[in-house]
Amino acid sequence: MTPVLVVEDDEAINDIVATALRHQGHRTTQEWRGDDGLRTATDQDFALIVLDVNLPGIDGFEVCRRLRDAGRSTPVLFLTARDVQEDRIRGFVTGGDDYLTKPFSVDELVLRVQAILRRSGAAEPDGLLRVGDLVLDPAGHVARRAGEPIELSPTEFSLLQYLMVNSGIVVSKAQLLVNVWDEDLDRNENVVELYIGYLRRKIDDGRAPLIHTQRGVGYVMRTG
């Protein structure tokens, strides 16, 4: 069972998240304050931390920052009612791995948890990423669709890998800038559109599209 720490001061949300993750086979530990969550995350090993931003004691951003300063690399999924781009960027820069705004669906929460765990080492047993007939080998730096190799630049490969790891989840341009372009937040978001276009020409051209645009939100990789 994968150990997951849930730190959320709203008892109802805390219980909903913990119950949903237990149903997925995870072992959950619950905390309701930022300082208690930091102490538990420091004293024990977890595969993932689901961390609210607005917490009593110290807030979630500060919890994450202190964990990173202490050398803890445990993946963090932020939960927050603040749907502001500056806050999302702050969460990623602080060391978070994903950001989910309230209210959220339990299904999306579960998908995001699965995606983070895949990124942190829980990919398929052979280490390959698959979406439909597209297969990516991160170790061999090889991509194939329907068995045919696809030539990708290093940036295109990193972008495709991030989209595939998060398959089924809409990722924003801000997330892509932080995770693919090494936290260069000064880049114009047009660079994301440019490279998405490059990928589509190589991955989707003449085939059933796998890269989809969610207008006003971002991009999602899925079949159909």
Salt bridges, closest charged atoms under 4 A:
GLU8 OE1 - LYS102 NZ 2.93
ASP35 OD1 - ARG33 NE 3.09
ASP36 OD1 - ARG39 NH1 2.86
ASP45 OD1 - ARG72 NH1 2.83
ASP52 OD1 - LYS102 NZ 3.08
GLU62 OE2 - ARG65 NH2 2.53
GLU62 OE2 - ARG66 NE 2.83
ASP69 OD2 - ARG65 NH1 2.53
ASP83 OD1 - ARG88 NH1 2.64
ASP87 OD2 - ARG82 NE 3.26
ASP97 OD1 - ARG68 NH2 3.49
ASP98 OD2 - ARG112 NH1 2.89
GLU108 OE2 - ARG112 NH2 2.89
GLU124 OE1 - ARG130 NH1 2.63
ASP126 OD2 - ARG130 NH2 2.76
ASP133 OD1 - ARG145 NE 2.70
GLU148 OE1 - ARG207 NH2 3.27
GLU156 OE1 - LYS202 NZ 2.76
ASP184 OD2 - ARG187 NE 3.32
GLU193 OE2 - LYS173 NZ 2.33
ASP204 OD1 - ARG145 NH1 3.37
